[in-house]
């Protein structure tokens, strides 16, 4: 007779989470670190009781905003290279709906997170219950059906015994490198408390093996031939290379065969910035060095990249008359992009094979790699030293604002500090092993181009979804993953206003994070976009009803929470604040006032965005014509 254990659905769930392990390169560790939660009537009496009664090794953390705590869970898994996760749970209705944005963020970035949204009653007897939606088309529809579009796996457990197959499927998806992403298991609140005689074997230790899949021999040999036929290959290092731990073999191939590399947003810090062949970020947010290498390439080797529009400059970065592609990816779907030769397999395993078979092959680059690198370093230094001068004003980055408007910003914000100067100062002052977290606005472009680090896995840019409000929560998740390293959230005032409440969670659990808030009194990135495409400055500046620039004391907000705060208007003040912040044991916020229009821009990238074909504004009409010209060069499928 089989052994059974009588448990509620919620108790069985918690017991199962405690028994999940992951095995990578000979090392076995628990896969689920803990559970972020905000309790409400839909989950406090079921899952909440189970976690209170017997959490096992799971760390239970109280979030402050459902989206925020889920972003912290995403950042944790991302920083752990997808080898550890947090689960997240919220109550039925708006609590669960708040997590949908975060689930989309996880999906776009291929990050495993277990979402456990509470649901309405499976029995339907009390319907409609508090916070339940009613649909005439189907009584079974609830808020949680919205998770289907943003989950790699979705299920609703309406009977306790359904939990077993649902969890096994969810963990298969989350631990599979080719499908890694969010899994959602909806928990009707009555089902959470219902009991069942679960088979005891369901709770035995279960190990999920992340085996390094090797590509088929045909694909490897065909790719080898294509590399040896090329004169100017370039490697694009994506997130898959980072999660695979392929940094060392990439450096080995680059050095031995004279092949430069460029980085995507997810791939940066796989290889040190000081590495000779690393030309930096590529695409719309790329360096001049990287974009010149891509433009001249006759072969692009994509390593774990999904070729987003920012990496490909909206598919205009490559010379399709001469450039061919090899894509190394665990996902066959991603490997097919750009009609590439598909090498479906683990990045590290694949590259180790190429390293052993490239023999004496050498790419034909000469002095230009060194020249491109030197040219970019000189530009970085120029950006560091830009100073706003009221008497001899010149818009160094974007020339859309007048002298009068810039003077107004300087007066209201009481600063003449430029964004690029501030960011490079920050980079040069913090410890090299510090983790930097960014996500949205103009700062992702600046950190992608300007941030340099020689410590692997310390650059954390969420740009798969570029979700405003990710940064502070992301810093908390990164700190949980790297407790012995300083973590810096780099964000604009727009993102801070959108979501920053997990700063309170960081303070509550004594997880020190450093928030570097770049305040330019507006949504500068989108303001640049509208004005560079012929429009005016419309509704993207933070101005009050009297059209006056708003000067907000963000330091006061953080001080009220209990953080150590600093107010900064100059390079010297920023250095002093950063040095003092290093000594603190409590979370810090540095309120950095910077002038708008002083971020990086250009360097060969182009972004395809929707421009009005018909307009009374001739500048908009001209922008549309320029877009049409650019599209003639773009890849069509």
N, C-alpha and C positions, 0 to 999 in steps of 0.2 A: 504494500500500500504506500502511495507517495506521501511524503511529508508535506504538510501545508502550514501556512502561518496566516492567522486571521488578523487582517489589518484594514484600516480605512484606505481609501484611494490615496489620500494625502500622505498617510503614514508610509504606505508602500512606495510612493514616489520618493520621499526623503530617504528611505532605506536603500532604494535602488541607486540614487545619486551618490551615496557614500561608497558604493562598490564599483564605480567606473574608473578604470585606469587606462593610461595611454602608454604605448611602448614606442620609443623613437631612438634608433641607433644604439640599442642595447641598454637604454635607460627607461625604467618604468616608474611612473609617477601618477598620483591621483589626477583625474581629469577635471573634476568639478571642485573648485576652490571654495565656493560659497554661494549665498543667495542674497541679492539686493531685494529689498521689499518696501512697499508702502501698503499698509494694511487698510482694508475697508470691509464693508459688510460682505463682500463676495469672497474674500479669502482669509479673513482673520480667524474665523471659527473652524475652518477646515485645514488648509495648509499652514496657517499661522499656528494653530494648536499643535500640529505635527512637528513643526520646527521648534516650538517651545519645549515639547515633551522630550524629544530625542534628536537633536540636530546632527549627532555624530561628529565628524571632523569639519563639517561645513561651517564657514564663518558667516554669520548673519549680520547684514548691514542695513541700516535704516536709511532709505533715500529721502530726498526732499521734493523731488519732482520726478515723475515717472520716466519722462524722456531723459532727464539728466542722469538718473541712476543707471538706465540702460546704456547710455553713452559711456558711462564709467566702465560698465561691464564689457562693452565693445573694445574700449581702449586697453583694458587689461588683457583681453585675449589677443589683440593685435600685438601688444608689447611682448607677450609670451609666445609669439610666433605661432599662434593658434594651437598651442599644446596644453593650454589650461583655460577654463572658462568660469564665468559666474552665470548662475541662473537669475532671472528677474521675475518678480511677481507683483501684480497690482490688482486692484479690485475691479469688479464689473463696471461697464459703462465708461465714463470719462477717464477713469484711472487707467484702464487697459488701452483706450483709444490714444492716450498720451504716449504710449510706447510705440505706436505704429511708425512714427517718423524715425525713431531709433532703429526699429527693425529694418526699415528701408536703408538706413546708413550701414547696418551690418551686411545686408544683402549686396549692396553696391561694392562693398569692400571685401566680400568673401570672408567674413569674420564669423566664427561660430559663437552663438549665444543661445541659451535656452530660454524662450519666452513662455511664461506660465500665466496668461491672463485669466482672471476669473470670468465666469460666464453666468448666464441666467439659469433658471431651474431646468434640469433635464426632464423632470416630470411634467413641467408646464402648468402645474396645478395652481400656483399662486399668481400666474401671469395676469396682467403685466406687472412685474416687480419693479422696485425702485431702480431707475436708470436703465430700464429696458426699452429698446426701440420696438415699435410695432410696424410690420410691413404687411400690406394687404396681399402682396404676391406670395409670401411664404412666412408661416409662423416660426419656421426654424432659423430664419435670418437673425443674427445678432451683430453687435458692434464688432465682435471678434472675426467675423467673416472678412473684414477689411484686411486682416493680416495675411490672407491668402496671396495677395499680390506682392507681398514683401517678405515672404518666407521661402526658404528652400524646401522645408517640409512643414505641412500644416495638418493638424488633426484636432478633433473634439472628442473628449472622452465622456460619453454619456452613461457608460456602465463601468464599474470598477475593473472588470476583467479585460476591458479594452486597453487599459493602461499598459499592459505588458507589450503588446505588439507596437503600440504607439511609441513607447520609449525606445525600444530596440531600433525601430526605423529612424527615429530622431537622432540617436547617437551614431548610427551608421552614416547619416548625412553629414553630421557635424565633424566627424573624424576622418572623412574622406577628403583628401586634398583637392580632388576634382570638383566636389560639390559643396565644400565647406561654406557655411553661412548660417543664418538664423533658423532655428527650428521652433515652431510654435505649437504648444499643446494647450488647448483651451479646456478649462476646468469648470464645468457647471457647479455652482456652490453646493447644491444638495449632493451631487456625486462625490465631492471631496470628502464628505463625512460618512459615506456609505461603506460598509465593510464587505470583505470577500475573503474566501480561503485561497490565498495565493500559493502557488506551487513554490516551495522553498528554494528550488533551483534557480528561480528568477532572481534571487538576491545573492547568489554566489558571486564572487569576484569575477568581473568581466574585463578583459584586457582588449583594448582596441589597438591594433598594430598599424602604425604608419610606415608601411614598407615602401622603400624607394623603388618605384616602378621604372624599369628600363625600357627604352624605346625598342621597336623591332629592328633587326639588323638591316633590313632594306632601307628604312628611313635614315638610319645612322650613316650608312655608306653613301646614300644619295646626297645627304647634307654635307658629308666630308668632301665629296667631289665638288659641290657647289662652292664651298669655302676655298678650296685650293684653286678654283678657277677665278676667284675674285682678286682684284687688286687693292680695293679700298673698302674692306668690311668694317662695320661698326656694330658693337654689341649694345643693345638697349636692355639695361638692367631693371627689371620690374619687381613687383612685390613677390611673385613666385620664387624669384632668385633669393630674396631675403628670407622667406619662410623655409626654403630648402637649405639655407646655410651655405650657399654656393659662393660666397665672397672670395675665399682663398683660391679656389680653382679658377675663378674669373680673373683674378690678378695674375695667376700663373700663365694662363693662356694669353692674356694681354702682353705680358712681359716677353714671353718666349716667341710670340708670333707678331709682335708690333701692331696689335689690334686695339684701337681706342674703345672706350666705353662711355656711354651717356646714361643718365638716370631718369626714371619716372618718379613721380611723387611717392609712390609706395616703395620704390626700390632704393631710394637714397639712404645712405649709411649702411648699405650692404658692403660697400667698399669704401675705405677711407678717402676723404677729399684730397689728401696730400699725395695719393697714389699717382704716379706720373701719367698714366694713361686715362685717368678719370677727368673728363671734360665737363662734368656737372650736369645739371638738369637740362632736359631737352624739350622742345616744343614751345607752346605759347609762353610758358613761364621759364623758358630755358636760357642758358648763357649763350653769348655770342659764339663761344668756342664749340659748344655741343651742336648748335644749329648749323654751323659751318661744316662740321664733320658729317652730319646727317645729309646735308645738301650735296656733298661731294661723294657720298657712298655709292658703291655699285652693289653692295650686299648689306642688308640689315638683318642682324641676328637678334630676334626678339626673345628674351629670356624671362618667361613668367610675366608677360605684360598682356593686358587686354586692349591696348591701343586706344585709349580714350582720346577725345578730340583735343585735349590739352597736350597730350603726348605727341600727337601727329599734326598739330596746327590745323585741326579740322581737315585732315587728309591732304594737306598741301605741302607738307614738309619734305616729301621725297620726290626724287626725279624718276618718274615711272618709266621713262624711255630707257633708262640704263640700270635702275635699281631692282634687284630681286630680293626675296625674303626667305628666311628660315625662321620658323617659330618653334621654340622649345617650350612646351606647356603641358601640365598634367590634364588640362581640359582640351578635348579634341575640338570643341567649339571655338575656343580661343586660338588654337593652332591653325585653323583654317583661314584666319583673317589675312587680307591682302594677297589672297591666292598663293599663300606661302607653301613652301615645302614643310610638311608637318612632321615634327619630331615629338610624338606624344609620350611624355614621361617626366620623371623627376628632373629638375634643373641640375642639381649637383651630380647625380648619377650620369646624366647625359653629357655634361661638360667634362667629367672625368674621362669618359670614353674618348671624346674629341682630343683631349690633352694627350692621350696616349697614342693617337693615330695621325696627328697633324704633322708629325716628323719635322722636317726642316722648313716648313712653309713659313713665309714672311710676307706680311702686307707691305705695300710699296710706299707707305707714308715716309716722308723725310722730315725736313725741318719744320713743316707747317704745324705739326701737333704742338711743338714747343712754342711756336709763335702765337698760335691761337690761345694757348693757356696763358702766356705772358700778357697778351692783349686784354684778356678778361680780368686778370689780376690788377692790371692798371685801371680798368674801368671800375672794379670793386673799390679800389682805393679812392678814386674820384668821388664815387657815391658816398664814401665814408666822410669826405671832407667838405661836402656841399654845405654852404652857409647862406642863409637868407639875408639879403642886403636890401634894406628899404630904399636906399638911394639909387642903387644900380640893379633894380629888380630884374630878374630873368627867370622864367619858369623853366627850371632845369629838366624836369621830367615831362610835365604836361603844360601846355601854354594856354589853357582855356580860361583861367581866372585872371582878372585884371590886377594891376598894382593896388588899386583901392581895396578890392575884396581881400587880397592877401594881407594887406595891412590891417584890415578889420579882424581877420582871424588871429593875426599876431597879437593884436591889442586885447581881444576878448579872452583868448587862451593864455595870454601872457607868455608867449613862447616864440622863438625863432628856430626851434629844433626841427630838423628834417627827419622823416621816417627812416630813410636809409642810413643816415648817420646814427640814429638811435639803435637800429637793429644790429648794425655791425659792431657798435660799441658793446651791446649786450652779448653778442657772440664772442667777442674778444675778451670779455671780462669773466664770464662764467667758466666753471671747470669743464674740461674737455669731455668728461664722462656724463655731463648733464644731459637730461632728456628734454628736448624741445617739442612742444605740442602746438599744432596750429590746424586751422580748418577752412576758414571762410574769409571773404573780403579780399583786400589787396595784399595782406600779409603773406598768404601762401606763395604768391609770386616772389616776394622779397626773400622769404626763407628758402625757397627752392633755389633761387639764384645765389644768394649771399651767405647763407648759413654754412659754415664749414665745421666738420668734426672728424676726428680720426678714431673715435670709439664706435665700434659696430653697434647697430640697433639703438641709436640714441636720437634719431630723427623720426618724428612721429607726425606725419601730415595726413589727416583724413581728407582726401580729395576725391575719393570715389563718389561721394555724395555732397561734399563741401557743405556740411550742415552747420549753419550758424547756431551758436550755442553749444557746440561740441567741446570747445576748448577747455573750459574750466572742469567739466565733468571728465573729459579725457585726461586731464592732468592727474585727477584723483586715481583713475584706473591705471595710468602709467606708474604712479607712485606705489600703488599696491603691488605692481609687478616688479618694480625696482626700488625697494624700500631704502637701500643704502646710497641712492643717487639723488642729486637735486633734480627736480622737475620744474620746468618753466612753461606755463601756458602763455602763448603769444597771440593776442587777439585785439580786435578793434572795439571801439565803444558800441558799435551796432551789435556785435556778437554778445558783448557783456550784458547789454540791455535785454537781449533775446532770452538768455538763460545763464545764470551763474550760481544757482542755489546749492549746487553740490560743494561749493566752498564751505558751506555750513557743515556738510557731512565730513569734509576733510578736517575741519576744526574739531568736530565731535569725536572723531576716531583718532585724532592726533596723527594724521597723515599730512606731513608738511608739503604744501605745494606753493609755488611762486607764480603769481599772476602778473604778467607784464601787459598792462592795458594801454594801448596806443590810442589816444583820444584826439581825433581830428574833427570832432563835432559833426559827424555825418557818416553817410554810407559812401565812402570815397570810391570804392571799386566800381559800383554801379553808376555813380556820378560820372566817373571817367568814361564808362561805356556809352552812356547816353550822349555825352558831349563830343566824344571822338567819332560818333556816327551822325553828327550834324545837329543834334538837339541842343536845347538849353539846359541849364542847371535846374531841373524840375523835381521837387519833392524828394531829394536825396540828401539835402543838408538838414541838420538839426537846427531849425529856426523856430522861434515862438510866434504867437499870433501877431506880434508887431514886426515880424520879419527880422528879428534880432538873433544873432548866433547864440546858441545856448552854451553856457559854461557850467558843466555839471561836476560836482566834487565827488568823483567815484571813490576816492580814498575814504571819504566819510561813510559811505555805504559799507565798505569792507571793515572799517573800524568798528562800526556798530555790531557787526557779527563777531568781532573778537580777533580779527587779523591784525598783524603788524603792517602799517601802511607808510608809504613814502609818496611825496609829491615832487615831480621832476620836470624841469623845463630846459635843462642844458646837459651836455655830455658829462661835465664834471659832477653834476648832481646825480646823474644816472649811475656813474661808476661808484660813487660813494654809497648810494642806496643798495646796489648789488652786493657790494662788499659787506655791508652791514647785514643784509638779508641772509647771507651765507651763515652768519653767526646765530640766527634765530632758530628756535625749535618749533615755533608756531608758523602757520601759513602766512604768507605775505602778499601784499598787493602794491605794485608800483604804478602810480597814476602818471603816465608819460604824456604830456601835451605836445603834439606834433602838428606841423602845418599840413593842410591838405595839398594834394598834387605833388607830393615829394616822395612818391614810391617809384619803384623801377617800372620800366615799360619798354617793349620793343624787342630788339636783338634777333629779329628774323622770324618771329612767330606771328601767326594770324589766327583769329577766332571767327568762325562762321556763326553769326547770330542773325536773328530775324530783323531785317531793316524794311521800313515802309517803302513800297514801290511807288506809291503816289503820295505826294506831300506838297503843301504850299511853301515849304521851306526848301530853298534850292540846295542848302547844305545836306539835307537828308536825301534829296534826289541824287546828289553826287555820291553820297556814301553808298546808296543802293547800286549805282553803276560800278563803283570800285569793288563791291562785293561780287557782282556778276563776273567781273574780270578775274578775280581770285578763284572763283568756282570753276573756271575753265581748266585750271591746273589740278583740281581735286580728284581723288580716286572716286569712281562712280558707284562702286558696289562693295 
